[in-house]
Amino acid sequence: MLDLRQLEAWFVTGSQDLYGQQTLNQVAEHSRAIAQGLSDSAGMPMKIVFKPVLTTPDAIYQLCLEANSAKNCIGVVMWMHTFSPAKMWIAGLKALQKPFVHLHTQFNRELPWATIDMEFMNLNQSAHGDREFGYIASRMRLNRKVVVGFWQDENIREELTTWLRAASAWHDAQILKIARFGDNMRKVAVTEGDKVEAQIRLGYSVNGYGLGDLAQCLRQVSDSDVDKLAANYDDSYAVAEPLRAGGEKRAALREAARIELGLRYFLVDGGFKAFTDTFEDLHGLTQLPGIAVQRLMADGYGFGAEGDWKTAALVRAMKVMSVGLEGGTSFMEDYTYDLKDGGKVLGAHMLEICPSIADGKPSLEIHPLAIGGKADPVRLVFDARRGPAINASVVDVGDRLRMVVNQVNTILPQRPLPKLPVARAIWIPEPNLNIAATAWILAGGAHHTGFSQALTVQHLEDFAGMAGVEFLLIDNSTTVSQFKKELRWNDMYYRLAATNLN
């Protein structure tokens, strides 16, 4: 998994030469203190790096070019300590390819009522300096986030941290490679999409590979490595009796371990951080990958079943955003309903739910799979822990990508599920199943999703803003009537925006 502390965001301050060197020295001192304070704050996932105060168009332009080429720079935090004439920023902002957040703050929390004078006023001018900068960003129609408040306040730091986590996922997407074993499930519409347009818009590349390529990796796995991984399974999970050493199904567990090792080698060797497979294309494999996919997701890989590369990319982005946060993130599918008492959703999949969302130690089991035509696959079985979560889908609606997010509340099963041999999560969608499902279907949301108990809606909204992806939220304030209007308004906006671009 990515170590976010290896990444950095640049803290950039704007000013001008008008105020003299003494004032500029104070501006730099304040800026350095804020950058260091933010970088050292609890929960900050990456470094905040102070950059010299910018006072000329050439310096601004050069810094933006440097940010573009800096390998570990995920984005820029911008603040106008004093007044910084915004025409100076045009060339730099036109060149900047990294996302930026506009922090509207000031070094001091309160006015020094008894001592305030014009020297203080000349130094602390962000109240109107940031408005000048905001104007040029709006005039240039630039996507950015605006965060307003005192830089030491917890809510401001949390808002910045959320944006920075989203920026880290956007940074990761620019170099993300997704391996697609086989095609999508035959005749399914929502898992299709324009992979070329996705790479243009979002950065990641999706390329197909035959199952023979993966099978070749499996043949190279040594028996001793299989034995070591099987022993790891024994130590990590509640292993069902037939799969234990000496059990009648132990060979199936060893084959599952071989699949994991071969799949892991293929992904690492090719630099892939996400992948898909499909039960309709298993040539060369004895069983559909179950525990292999689950454990790879737990290590931070994105995954989409049945060739669903958009969900694989989404799950990877959510994994990156959630590094170090409490709670897990998984590939998910809205599977079936309980329509009693307002309605609940049972989310699951045939095999591939990430154990990072498990409530307690997962059970390692083997059961028949009615589709795929292969041997019984080995998988982890568990219930998801209870608590708030988000369920998100990215779909291709023809002229754009759309992200649909539903705020949900996960509950534990109300009764045992002794005959359901898959990992699962049960949740109550906001505001209720009737409205949530209606809005989801009207938006064209997919049955495959990224499910997270670590992230908030804001993480995904910030990410969608960077990506230029349409964002639709379903939560306790949603009504079907208003949601229909939002869909119509959005459709008109994106059509007009496309016309203006062309």
BATOR-799029 format. One line per 10 residues: number of its first residue (from 1); for each residue x, y, z of C-alpha. Coordinates in nm, 3 decimals, padded with zeros to 5 digits. Example, Ala and Ser with C-alpha at 12.3 -4.5 7.8 and 13.67 -1.06 7.14 Angstrom:
REM BATOR-799029
1> 01.230,-00.450,00.780 | 01.367,-00.106,00.714
END
This chain:
REM BATOR-799029
1> 00.000,00.000,00.000 | 00.110,00.352,-00.074 | 00.287,00.537,00.207 | 00.125,00.880,00.199 | 00.405,01.030,00.407 | 00.627,00.992,00.102 | 00.404,01.244,-00.075 | 00.391,01.619,-00.028 | 00.174,01.921,-00.092 | 00.335,02.257,-00.159
11> 00.233,02.556,00.051 | 00.243,02.861,-00.177 | 00.193,03.221,-00.062 | 00.126,03.519,-00.282 | 00.233,03.878,-00.219 | 00.399,04.164,-00.413 | 00.711,04.384,-00.392 | 00.510,04.696,-00.303 | 00.535,04.642,00.073 | 00.914,04.625,00.106
21> 01.151,04.354,00.220 | 01.070,04.379,00.590 | 00.704,04.301,00.527 | 00.792,04.021,00.284 | 01.019,03.870,00.550 | 00.726,03.865,00.790 | 00.503,03.713,00.522 | 00.758,03.435,00.472 | 00.791,03.379,00.846 | 00.415,03.348,00.887
31> 00.381,03.121,00.585 | 00.658,02.891,00.704 | 00.492,02.865,01.046 | 00.154,02.777,00.895 | 00.304,02.517,00.660 | 00.496,02.356,00.944 | 00.196,02.367,01.176 | -00.025,02.198,00.919 | 00.239,01.940,00.836 | 00.287,01.849,01.203
41> -00.084,01.840,01.290 | -00.239,01.513,01.404 | -00.389,01.313,01.120 | -00.208,01.499,00.842 | -00.133,01.218,00.591 | 00.156,01.380,00.405 | 00.414,01.656,00.430 | 00.321,02.020,00.375 | 00.626,02.185,00.219 | 00.681,02.560,00.248
51> 00.777,02.732,-00.076 | 00.926,03.084,-00.105 | 00.677,03.370,-00.122 | 00.582,03.455,-00.481 | 00.582,03.819,-00.591 | 00.632,03.815,-00.967 | 00.465,03.650,-01.270 | 00.788,03.471,-01.364 | 00.832,03.324,-01.016 | 00.469,03.205,-01.013
61> 00.499,03.048,-01.356 | 00.824,02.873,-01.271 | 00.687,02.729,-00.947 | 00.382,02.589,-01.128 | 00.608,02.418,-01.382 | 00.816,02.273,-01.098 | 00.504,02.143,-00.925 | 00.396,01.972,-01.246 | 00.725,01.785,-01.275 | 00.778,01.708,-00.905
71> 00.719,01.334,-00.871 | 00.592,01.341,-00.513 | 00.395,01.666,-00.525 | 00.024,01.582,-00.519 | -00.107,01.939,-00.524 | -00.071,02.296,-00.407 | -00.217,02.485,-00.110 | -00.245,02.853,-00.211 | -00.286,03.153,00.019 | -00.259,03.526,-00.042
81> -00.113,03.667,00.280 | -00.121,04.020,00.140 | -00.262,04.158,-00.183 | -00.120,03.973,-00.484 | -00.239,04.127,-00.812 | -00.408,03.836,-00.987 | -00.293,03.905,-01.342 | 00.044,03.784,-01.216 | -00.111,03.440,-01.164 | -00.268,03.385,-01.507
91> 00.028,03.221,-01.683 | 00.111,03.002,-01.385 | -00.246,02.887,-01.329 | -00.282,02.812,-01.701 | 00.028,02.594,-01.682 | -00.051,02.423,-01.350 | -00.156,02.061,-01.396 | -00.170,01.962,-01.030 | -00.489,02.024,-00.828 | -00.492,02.317,-00.587
101> -00.686,02.419,-00.280 | -00.736,02.784,-00.193 | -00.687,02.834,00.182 | -00.856,03.157,00.290 | -00.709,03.225,00.633 | -00.484,03.469,00.817 | -00.193,03.424,01.052 | -00.367,03.583,01.353 | -00.698,03.458,01.486 | -00.816,03.787,01.640
111> -00.776,04.157,01.578 | -00.524,04.323,01.814 | -00.777,04.587,01.909 | -00.552,04.803,02.123 | -00.248,04.804,01.890 | -00.379,04.765,01.539 | -00.228,05.020,01.301 | -00.165,05.060,00.929 | 00.151,04.851,00.945 | -00.058,04.561,01.072
121> -00.321,04.628,00.806 | -00.064,04.627,00.525 | 00.076,04.295,00.644 | -00.251,04.107,00.705 | -00.453,04.156,00.390 | -00.582,03.809,00.304 | -00.940,03.931,00.352 | -00.915,04.107,00.018 | -00.600,03.947,-00.126 | -00.774,03.611,-00.140
131> -01.076,03.768,-00.306 | -00.852,03.902,-00.583 | -00.705,03.555,-00.629 | -01.049,03.396,-00.614 | -01.168,03.622,-00.893 | -00.900,03.514,-01.137 | -00.955,03.145,-01.059 | -01.327,03.189,-01.122 | -01.269,03.396,-01.435 | -01.046,03.116,-01.567
141> -01.310,02.855,-01.475 | -01.059,02.655,-01.270 | -01.163,02.360,-01.058 | -01.044,02.410,-00.701 | -01.160,02.378,-00.342 | -01.193,02.681,-00.114 | -01.134,02.632,00.259 | -01.219,02.926,00.487 | -01.125,02.968,00.853 | -00.840,02.997,01.102
151> -00.559,02.761,01.008 | -00.516,02.620,01.360 | -00.884,02.522,01.399 | -00.950,02.149,01.391 | -01.231,02.168,01.139 | -01.011,02.360,00.894 | -00.731,02.107,00.927 | -00.977,01.822,00.880 | -01.115,01.984,00.566 | -00.764,02.027,00.426
161> -00.671,01.672,00.520 | -00.977,01.537,00.341 | -00.887,01.729,00.027 | -00.524,01.613,00.046 | -00.635,01.251,00.071 | -00.846,01.300,-00.239 | -00.547,01.465,-00.409 | -00.331,01.165,-00.323 | -00.582,00.937,-00.499 | -00.586,01.169,-00.801
171> -00.204,01.164,-00.804 | -00.211,00.783,-00.792 | -00.465,00.767,-01.076 | -00.227,00.947,-01.311 | 00.009,00.650,-01.307 | -00.242,00.373,-01.229 | -00.234,00.060,-01.447 | -00.531,-00.177,-01.438 | -00.496,-00.537,-01.557 | -00.813,-00.681,-01.707
181> -00.818,-01.063,-01.723 | -01.073,-01.141,-01.991 | -01.352,-00.908,-02.097 | -01.657,-00.790,-01.906 | -01.946,-01.023,-01.828 | -02.119,-01.091,-02.158 | -02.413,-00.870,-02.257 | -02.378,-00.652,-01.944 | -02.404,-00.279,-02.018 | -02.294,-00.091,-01.707
191> -01.949,-00.248,-01.685 | -01.871,-00.124,-02.036 | -01.733,00.222,-02.104 | -01.484,00.426,-02.299 | -01.141,00.329,-02.169 | -00.966,00.581,-02.390 | -01.179,00.868,-02.261 | -01.126,00.748,-01.905 | -00.749,00.761,-01.955 | -00.773,01.110,-02.104
201> -00.992,01.235,-01.820 | -00.866,01.038,-01.522 | -00.517,00.926,-01.612 | -00.533,00.553,-01.550 | -00.480,00.296,-01.825 | -00.680,-00.026,-01.869 | -00.529,-00.312,-02.069 | -00.649,-00.666,-02.130 | -00.459,-00.988,-02.069 | -00.538,-01.349,-02.142
211> -00.588,-01.601,-01.864 | -00.297,-01.791,-02.016 | -00.068,-01.506,-01.906 | -00.185,-01.550,-01.548 | -00.180,-01.929,-01.568 | 00.186,-01.913,-01.671 | 00.264,-01.722,-01.351 | 00.084,-01.988,-01.148 | 00.302,-02.260,-01.298 | 00.612,-02.076,-01.180
221> 00.502,-02.074,-00.814 | 00.704,-02.316,-00.602 | 00.543,-02.571,-00.371 | 00.744,-02.435,-00.079 | 00.597,-02.087,-00.129 | 00.250,-02.240,-00.146 | 00.316,-02.419,00.184 | 00.426,-02.095,00.351 | 00.117,-01.905,00.236 | -00.113,-02.192,00.336
231> 00.043,-02.181,00.684 | -00.022,-01.806,00.690 | -00.387,-01.878,00.612 | -00.396,-02.123,00.902 | -00.263,-01.860,01.142 | -00.473,-01.568,01.018 | -00.824,-01.709,00.982 | -01.071,-01.949,01.138 | -01.009,-02.229,00.889 | -01.297,-02.467,00.822
241> -01.215,-02.828,00.906 | -01.207,-02.962,00.546 | -00.942,-02.702,00.456 | -00.710,-02.772,00.750 | -00.391,-02.971,00.718 | -00.494,-03.329,00.646 | -00.848,-03.225,00.556 | -01.023,-03.358,00.247 | -01.019,-03.011,00.082 | -00.666,-02.907,00.176
251> -00.558,-02.935,-00.188 | -00.817,-02.671,-00.278 | -00.671,-02.434,-00.017 | -00.323,-02.491,-00.156 | -00.448,-02.418,-00.507 | -00.609,-02.095,-00.380 | -00.272,-02.001,-00.231 | -00.102,-02.076,-00.563 | -00.352,-01.850,-00.742 | -00.282,-01.569,-00.495
261> 00.094,-01.600,-00.537 | 00.073,-01.612,-00.916 | -00.172,-01.322,-00.933 | 00.037,-01.118,-00.694 | 00.350,-01.183,-00.899 | 00.175,-01.079,-01.222 | 00.050,-00.753,-01.069 | 00.379,-00.661,-00.902 | 00.588,-00.748,-01.208 | 00.366,-00.538,-01.435
271> 00.328,-00.245,-01.194 | -00.050,-00.292,-01.169 | -00.244,-00.158,-00.869 | -00.591,-00.270,-00.977 | -00.738,-00.559,-01.174 | -01.052,-00.734,-01.288 | -01.153,-01.090,-01.371 | -01.471,-01.266,-01.475 | -01.618,-01.607,-01.400 | -01.695,-01.645,-01.773
281> -01.324,-01.665,-01.856 | -01.131,-01.902,-01.629 | -00.922,-02.096,-01.882 | -00.613,-02.228,-01.709 | -00.747,-02.175,-01.356 | -00.900,-02.452,-01.148 | -01.117,-02.217,-00.940 | -01.235,-01.857,-00.952 | -00.998,-01.643,-00.741 | -01.163,-01.583,-00.406
291> -00.931,-01.539,-00.110 | -00.662,-01.416,-00.351 | -00.874,-01.118,-00.454 | -00.984,-01.053,-00.096 | -00.630,-01.043,00.037 | -00.500,-00.830,-00.250 | -00.774,-00.577,-00.181 | -00.676,-00.578,00.185 | -00.325,-00.481,00.068 | -00.461,-00.182,-00.124
301> -00.531,-00.317,-00.470 | -00.843,-00.208,-00.654 | -01.075,-00.476,-00.789 | -01.384,-00.505,-01.006 | -01.565,-00.828,-01.084 | -01.688,-00.931,-01.429 | -01.441,-00.699,-01.602 | -01.567,-00.385,-01.426 | -01.259,-00.166,-01.468 | -01.435,00.155,-01.359
311> -01.513,00.004,-01.019 | -01.162,-00.140,-00.992 | -01.024,00.211,-01.042 | -01.273,00.356,-00.792 | -01.186,00.099,-00.526 | -00.815,00.170,-00.575 | -00.877,00.544,-00.538 | -01.078,00.484,-00.221 | -00.804,00.257,-00.086 | -00.542,00.530,-00.140
321> -00.761,00.796,00.022 | -00.823,00.581,00.327 | -00.461,00.487,00.409 | -00.417,00.505,00.787 | -00.785,00.571,00.861 | -00.997,00.352,01.084 | -01.239,00.130,00.895 | -01.213,-00.062,00.570 | -01.291,-00.026,00.202 | -01.411,-00.295,-00.036
331> -01.554,-00.384,-00.372 | -01.927,-00.438,-00.317 | -02.250,-00.524,-00.494 | -02.608,-00.440,-00.404 | -02.731,-00.799,-00.399 | -03.072,-00.840,-00.237 | -03.321,-00.661,-00.011 | -03.508,-00.700,00.313 | -03.822,-00.496,00.243 | -03.954,-00.511,00.600
341> -03.957,-00.203,00.827 | -03.846,00.049,00.567 | -03.600,-00.173,00.389 | -03.239,-00.289,00.411 | -02.977,-00.389,00.156 | -02.770,-00.705,00.177 | -02.448,-00.625,-00.007 | -02.217,-00.907,-00.110 | -02.061,-01.076,-00.409 | -01.987,-01.433,-00.508
351> -01.648,-01.423,-00.335 | -01.467,-01.092,-00.353 | -01.538,-00.875,-00.046 | -01.237,-00.722,00.131 | -01.169,-00.842,00.489 | -01.075,-00.486,00.590 | -01.446,-00.434,00.666 | -01.482,-00.757,00.868 | -01.632,-00.765,01.216 | -01.393,-01.004,01.388
361> -01.177,-01.282,01.244 | -01.299,-01.407,00.904 | -01.373,-01.772,00.848 | -01.187,-01.947,00.564 | -01.432,-02.178,00.390 | -01.496,-02.369,00.068 | -01.835,-02.401,-00.098 | -01.973,-02.477,-00.443 | -02.020,-02.191,-00.691 | -02.315,-02.242,-00.923
371> -02.156,-02.049,-01.210 | -01.817,-02.058,-01.379 | -01.792,-02.434,-01.432 | -01.480,-02.476,-01.217 | -01.387,-02.637,-00.885 | -01.532,-02.507,-00.560 | -01.349,-02.183,-00.471 | -01.196,-02.097,-00.134 | -01.310,-01.769,00.021 | -01.325,-01.566,00.344
381> -01.670,-01.544,00.503 | -01.763,-01.270,00.750 | -02.009,-00.995,00.841 | -01.913,-00.630,00.800 | -01.884,-00.427,01.118 | -02.163,-00.185,01.193 | -02.139,00.192,01.155 | -02.175,00.469,00.896 | -02.043,00.406,00.546 | -02.060,00.531,00.190
391> -02.150,00.331,-00.117 | -02.028,00.475,-00.449 | -02.056,00.397,-00.818 | -01.888,00.544,-01.128 | -02.073,00.500,-01.457 | -02.028,00.613,-01.816 | -02.344,00.801,-01.923 | -02.227,00.863,-02.276 | -02.090,01.216,-02.276 | -01.930,01.204,-01.931
401> -01.848,00.996,-01.626 | -02.085,01.020,-01.330 | -02.022,00.935,-00.965 | -02.322,00.843,-00.751 | -02.273,00.822,-00.373 | -02.518,00.702,-00.110 | -02.466,00.761,00.259 | -02.561,00.439,00.442 | -02.561,00.295,00.792 | -02.425,-00.057,00.827
411> -02.589,-00.290,01.079 | -02.509,-00.640,01.199 | -02.732,-00.923,01.076 | -03.048,-00.941,01.281 | -03.040,-01.319,01.257 | -02.768,-01.576,01.180 | -02.694,-01.650,00.814 | -02.565,-02.009,00.841 | -02.629,-02.100,00.477 | -02.491,-01.785,00.310
421> -02.130,-01.877,00.225 | -02.001,-01.532,00.131 | -01.877,-01.217,00.301 | -02.154,-00.957,00.334 | -02.259,-00.619,00.462 | -02.612,-00.517,00.560 | -02.703,-00.151,00.554 | -02.991,00.093,00.573 | -02.953,00.353,00.298 | -03.026,00.719,00.362
431> -03.289,00.858,00.364 | -03.459,00.518,00.319 | -03.452,00.232,00.071 | -03.745,00.365,-00.132 | -03.595,00.707,-00.204 | -03.233,00.589,-00.220 | -03.301,00.311,-00.470 | -03.527,00.536,-00.678 | -03.263,00.808,-00.699 | -02.984,00.556,-00.765
441> -03.175,00.397,-01.052 | -03.273,00.736,-01.198 | -02.902,00.830,-01.196 | -02.804,00.505,-01.368 | -02.590,00.394,-01.075 | -02.435,00.049,-01.116 | -02.486,-00.263,-00.906 | -02.107,-00.278,-00.847 | -01.976,-00.021,-00.600 | -01.693,00.090,-00.380
451> -01.799,00.059,-00.016 | -01.610,00.231,00.265 | -01.644,00.270,00.639 | -01.324,00.478,00.648 | -01.412,00.759,00.409 | -01.672,01.033,00.411 | -01.881,01.179,00.132 | -01.644,01.477,00.122 | -01.347,01.262,00.022 | -01.527,01.146,-00.290
461> -01.677,01.485,-00.368 | -01.331,01.641,-00.357 | -01.195,01.365,-00.581 | -01.479,01.407,-00.830 | -01.408,01.781,-00.839 | -01.044,01.722,-00.931 | -01.141,01.469,-01.196 | -01.415,01.683,-01.349 | -01.659,01.398,-01.285 | -02.028,01.467,-01.224
471> -02.110,01.409,-00.856 | -02.452,01.309,-00.722 | -02.521,01.255,-00.352 | -02.807,01.058,-00.197 | -02.841,01.121,00.176 | -03.097,01.215,00.441 | -03.185,01.539,00.265 | -03.260,01.374,-00.072 | -03.608,01.386,-00.222 | -03.699,01.222,-00.551
481> -03.850,01.543,-00.688 | -03.537,01.749,-00.619 | -03.307,01.472,-00.738 | -03.487,01.459,-01.075 | -03.436,01.833,-01.110 | -03.066,01.795,-01.029 | -03.031,01.533,-01.301 | -03.197,01.765,-01.555 | -02.988,02.066,-01.450 | -02.668,01.865,-01.464
491> -02.750,01.728,-01.806 | -02.806,02.081,-01.937 | -02.486,02.207,-01.774 | -02.261,01.936,-01.917 | -02.409,01.974,-02.264 | -02.356,02.348,-02.257 | -02.005,02.308,-02.113 | -01.914,02.063,-02.389 | -02.048,02.304,-02.651 | -01.840,02.589,-02.509
501> -01.527,02.373,-02.506 | -01.578,02.275,-02.867
END
